[in-house]
Amino acid sequence: MTLVEPTPSEPTEILGALSSVLDDLSPQVRQAAVYVLDNPGEIAVTSMRGIADAAGVKPNTLVRMARAVGFDGYDDLRTPFRQNAAEGTLSFPDRARFLQTISQGGSHGSLLADMAGAAFANVESLFASADADELRAAADLIDEARRANVLGVGTARTLAENFAYVASMAVDNVTAIPVIGLAIDDVARMDGRDVLVAMTFSPYRSEVVEAVRLAVERSVPVIVVTDSHASPIVPLSTHAFVVPNDSPLPFSSNIAATALLETLLAFVVAESHDDVATAIEAFHDNRRQANIYQD
């Protein structure tokens, strides 16, 4: 049974469609879909049997997954990914040589190379899939909102606070939440004139998921930053940005998320109707007059 219409034609549309129907899929088909959502780079280069083995399902399960989002079969779903791969993506031409150079010097050099390689790969993957139109639409929401509320907890809290802090130099409607208490307390005061920018990465924080659900109930547009199309907040979003966060260490990297947020902020500034340059200059002049800076 087809759950999504019309049939998506671009890789990002296919991933979005799979994300939106996750809760409607049988356990085995959902397991396959989650694997595909978490490993979209494998679709173009790995056979159906290889994907099925990696996902722990039978190949026919991938056919059922493809049909759930409007395709006749798995090969039809795979075709847009193969076309994108044939067109090529961004790359750092001298990356291999650079990593080989810094890996010298024993175990610490190898660790440095591993960290650099992961950072390069995360940022490269982010910008290879970045959509300028989607970024501009999200920036417009922030610019036009009565209040843009940026939500992150745990390691994402610093991301939210940094975004709001830097934005405050140029615009006056961005705030990191929760201000005090719980995120849902802040969301309960929002309506359609506001916007929520919500971040959570696996394992997903329940307070962020519940805040997003409440925002949707209150007709608040939601901009999502997360690490997988299978994230529970993606289907609830107005705009969703999926950032890679792979790391050779047993914790996730925030490098790509930081780059995405800086890029979104650049779009916010570019789209702002205010005299941003004057606002930023006044912000720093005020601090200099108060002897906050030592130039």
C-alpha positions as CSV (number, residue, x, y, z in Angstrom):
1,M,0.0,0.0,0.0
2,T,1.4,3.4,-1.0
3,L,1.4,5.8,2.0
4,V,3.0,8.9,0.4
5,E,1.8,10.7,-2.8
6,P,3.0,12.0,-5.1
7,T,6.1,9.8,-5.6
8,P,9.2,11.7,-4.5
9,S,11.8,12.2,-7.2
10,E,14.9,13.6,-5.3
11,P,17.0,11.9,-2.7
12,T,16.1,14.4,0.0
13,E,12.4,14.1,-0.9
14,I,12.7,10.3,-0.6
15,L,14.4,10.4,2.8
16,G,11.8,12.9,3.9
17,A,9.0,10.7,2.7
18,L,10.5,7.7,4.5
19,S,10.8,9.7,7.7
20,S,7.2,10.8,7.5
21,V,5.8,7.3,7.3
22,L,8.0,5.5,9.8
23,D,5.3,5.2,12.4
24,D,3.0,3.6,9.8
25,L,5.4,0.8,8.8
26,S,5.6,-2.8,10.0
27,P,8.5,-3.5,12.4
28,Q,10.7,-5.1,9.7
29,V,10.0,-2.4,7.1
30,R,10.6,0.3,9.7
31,Q,14.0,-1.4,10.6
32,A,15.0,-1.2,6.9
33,A,13.8,2.4,6.6
34,V,15.7,3.5,9.7
35,Y,18.9,1.9,8.3
36,V,18.4,3.7,4.9
37,L,17.7,7.0,6.7
38,D,20.9,6.6,8.7
39,N,23.0,5.5,5.8
40,P,21.8,7.3,2.7
41,G,25.3,7.2,1.2
42,E,25.1,3.5,0.9
43,I,22.0,3.4,-1.4
44,A,23.9,4.4,-4.6
45,V,26.9,2.1,-4.1
46,T,25.5,-1.0,-2.3
47,S,23.4,-3.7,-3.8
48,M,19.9,-4.4,-2.5
49,R,21.1,-7.6,-0.9
50,G,24.0,-5.7,0.8
51,I,21.6,-3.1,2.2
52,A,19.2,-5.8,3.4
53,D,22.1,-7.7,5.1
54,A,23.4,-4.6,6.8
55,A,19.8,-3.7,7.9
56,G,19.2,-7.2,9.2
57,V,16.1,-7.7,6.9
58,K,15.2,-9.8,3.8
59,P,15.7,-8.1,0.4
60,N,11.9,-8.2,-0.2
61,T,11.5,-5.9,2.8
62,L,13.3,-3.2,0.9
63,V,10.8,-3.6,-2.0
64,R,7.9,-3.1,0.6
65,M,9.7,-0.1,1.9
66,A,10.0,1.4,-1.5
67,R,6.4,0.8,-2.2
68,A,5.4,2.5,1.0
69,V,6.7,5.8,-0.4
70,G,5.2,5.4,-3.9
71,F,7.8,3.4,-5.9
72,D,7.1,0.2,-7.9
73,G,10.2,-1.4,-6.5
74,Y,13.5,-0.8,-4.8
75,D,15.5,-0.1,-8.0
76,D,13.1,2.8,-8.7
77,L,13.8,4.3,-5.3
78,R,17.6,3.8,-5.8
79,T,17.8,5.5,-9.2
80,P,17.8,9.2,-8.0
81,F,20.6,8.3,-5.5
82,R,22.7,6.7,-8.3
83,Q,22.1,9.7,-10.5
84,N,23.4,12.1,-7.8
85,A,26.4,9.9,-7.2
86,A,27.2,9.9,-10.9
87,E,27.2,13.7,-10.9
88,G,29.7,13.8,-8.1
89,T,29.9,15.7,-4.9
90,L,32.2,18.2,-3.3
91,S,35.6,17.0,-2.3
92,F,38.9,18.2,-0.8
93,P,41.5,17.3,-3.5
94,D,44.5,17.1,-1.2
95,R,42.7,15.6,1.8
96,A,44.3,12.2,1.6
97,R,47.8,13.6,1.3
98,F,47.1,16.0,4.2
99,L,45.8,13.2,6.5
100,Q,48.7,11.0,5.5
101,T,51.1,13.7,6.5
102,I,49.7,14.5,9.9
103,S,49.2,10.8,10.8
104,Q,53.0,10.5,11.2
105,G,54.3,10.5,14.7
106,G,52.9,7.4,16.3
107,S,49.5,6.9,18.0
108,H,48.8,10.6,18.6
109,G,49.5,11.5,15.0
110,S,47.1,8.8,14.0
111,L,44.4,10.1,16.4
112,L,44.9,13.6,15.0
113,A,44.5,12.3,11.4
114,D,41.3,10.3,12.5
115,M,39.8,13.5,14.1
116,A,40.7,15.6,11.1
117,G,39.3,13.0,8.6
118,A,36.0,12.8,10.5
119,A,35.8,16.6,10.7
120,F,36.4,17.0,6.9
121,A,33.9,14.2,6.1
122,N,31.2,15.7,8.3
123,V,31.6,19.2,6.9
124,E,31.9,18.0,3.3
125,S,28.8,15.8,3.6
126,L,26.9,18.8,5.1
127,F,27.6,21.2,2.3
128,A,27.3,18.6,-0.4
129,S,23.7,18.2,0.5
130,A,22.9,21.7,1.7
131,D,19.9,23.3,0.0
132,A,20.1,27.1,-0.4
133,D,16.4,27.5,-0.9
134,E,15.6,25.5,2.3
135,L,18.1,27.6,4.2
136,R,16.6,30.8,2.9
137,A,13.1,29.7,3.7
138,A,14.1,28.9,7.3
139,A,16.0,32.2,7.6
140,D,12.8,34.1,6.4
141,L,10.8,32.4,9.2
142,I,13.3,33.5,11.8
143,D,13.5,37.1,10.4
144,E,9.7,37.5,10.2
145,A,9.0,35.8,13.6
146,R,7.8,37.8,16.6
147,R,10.2,35.6,18.6
148,A,12.6,32.9,17.3
149,N,13.2,30.5,20.2
150,V,16.3,28.3,19.9
151,L,16.0,25.0,21.9
152,G,18.9,22.7,22.7
153,V,19.6,20.6,25.8
154,G,22.8,18.8,26.9
155,T,25.6,19.4,24.4
156,A,23.1,21.1,22.1
157,R,22.4,23.8,24.8
158,T,25.7,25.5,23.9
159,L,24.8,25.4,20.2
160,A,21.5,27.1,21.0
161,E,23.1,29.8,23.2
162,N,25.8,30.6,20.7
163,F,23.3,30.9,17.9
164,A,21.1,33.3,20.0
165,Y,24.1,35.2,21.3
166,V,25.6,35.9,17.8
167,A,22.2,36.6,16.3
168,S,21.6,39.2,19.0
169,M,24.4,41.4,17.5
170,A,22.3,41.8,14.4
171,V,18.6,41.2,15.3
172,D,16.6,41.4,18.5
173,N,14.1,38.6,18.2
174,V,16.2,35.5,18.9
175,T,16.3,33.8,22.3
176,A,17.8,30.5,23.6
177,I,15.3,28.4,25.6
178,P,14.5,27.2,28.2
179,V,15.0,30.6,29.7
180,I,14.1,29.1,33.1
181,G,12.3,26.0,34.0
182,L,11.2,23.6,31.2
183,A,11.2,24.0,27.4
184,I,7.4,23.3,27.3
185,D,6.8,26.2,29.6
186,D,8.3,28.5,27.0
187,V,6.6,26.8,24.1
188,A,3.2,27.1,25.9
189,R,3.6,30.9,25.5
190,M,4.2,30.7,21.7
191,D,1.8,30.9,18.8
192,G,1.9,31.1,15.0
193,R,3.7,34.4,15.2
194,D,6.7,32.7,16.7
195,V,9.1,30.1,15.4
196,L,10.9,27.2,17.2
197,V,14.4,26.1,16.2
198,A,14.9,22.7,17.9
199,M,18.0,20.6,18.1
200,T,18.4,17.0,19.4
201,F,20.8,14.3,18.4
202,S,20.8,10.5,19.1
203,P,19.9,9.5,21.8
204,Y,17.1,12.0,21.3
205,R,16.0,14.0,24.3
206,S,12.3,13.5,25.3
207,E,11.9,17.1,26.5
208,V,12.9,18.4,23.0
209,V,10.5,15.9,21.3
210,E,7.6,16.9,23.5
211,A,8.4,20.6,23.1
212,V,8.3,20.2,19.3
213,R,5.0,18.3,19.5
214,L,3.5,21.1,21.6
215,A,4.8,23.7,19.2
216,V,3.0,21.9,16.3
217,E,-0.2,21.8,18.3
218,R,0.1,25.5,18.8
219,S,0.7,26.1,15.0
220,V,4.3,27.3,15.7
221,P,6.6,26.7,12.7
222,V,9.5,24.4,13.6
223,I,13.0,24.4,12.2
224,V,14.8,21.2,13.1
225,V,18.5,20.4,13.4
226,T,19.2,16.8,14.0
227,D,21.4,13.9,12.9
228,S,19.1,11.5,11.1
229,H,16.0,11.6,8.9
230,A,14.8,8.9,11.3
231,S,14.9,11.4,14.2
232,P,11.4,11.7,15.8
233,I,11.3,15.5,15.3
234,V,11.8,15.4,11.5
235,P,8.2,14.5,10.6
236,L,7.0,17.3,12.8
237,S,9.2,20.0,11.2
238,T,8.5,22.8,8.8
239,H,12.1,22.7,7.7
240,A,14.6,20.0,8.7
241,F,18.4,20.0,8.5
242,V,20.2,16.7,9.0
243,V,23.8,17.1,10.0
244,P,26.4,14.3,10.1
245,N,28.1,13.9,13.5
246,D,30.5,10.9,13.1
247,S,33.5,10.8,15.4
248,P,36.3,8.3,16.0
249,L,35.6,8.9,19.7
250,P,32.7,7.5,21.8
251,F,30.8,10.8,21.5
252,S,29.3,12.7,18.7
253,S,30.9,15.6,16.8
254,N,29.2,19.1,16.8
255,I,31.4,20.5,14.0
256,A,28.8,20.0,11.2
257,A,26.0,21.3,13.4
258,T,28.0,24.4,14.2
259,A,28.7,24.9,10.5
260,L,25.0,24.5,9.7
261,L,23.9,27.0,12.3
262,E,26.6,29.5,11.3
263,T,25.3,29.2,7.7
264,L,21.7,29.6,8.8
265,L,22.7,32.7,10.7
266,A,24.4,34.1,7.7
267,F,21.2,33.6,5.7
268,V,19.2,35.3,8.6
269,V,21.5,38.3,8.3
270,A,21.4,38.3,4.5
271,E,17.5,38.1,4.6
272,S,17.0,40.7,7.4
273,H,15.1,43.8,6.5
274,D,16.9,45.8,9.2
275,D,20.2,47.7,8.8
276,V,22.3,44.8,10.1
277,A,25.7,46.4,9.6
278,T,24.6,49.4,11.6
279,A,23.1,47.2,14.3
280,I,26.3,45.1,14.6
281,E,28.5,48.3,14.7
282,A,26.3,49.8,17.4
283,F,26.5,46.5,19.4
284,H,30.3,46.6,19.5
285,D,30.5,50.4,20.0
286,N,28.3,50.1,23.1
287,R,30.7,47.5,24.5
288,R,33.7,49.6,23.8
289,Q,32.1,52.6,25.6
290,A,31.6,50.4,28.6
291,N,35.2,49.2,28.5
292,I,34.2,45.6,27.9
293,Y,36.7,45.3,25.0
294,Q,40.4,45.8,25.1
295,D,41.4,46.4,21.5
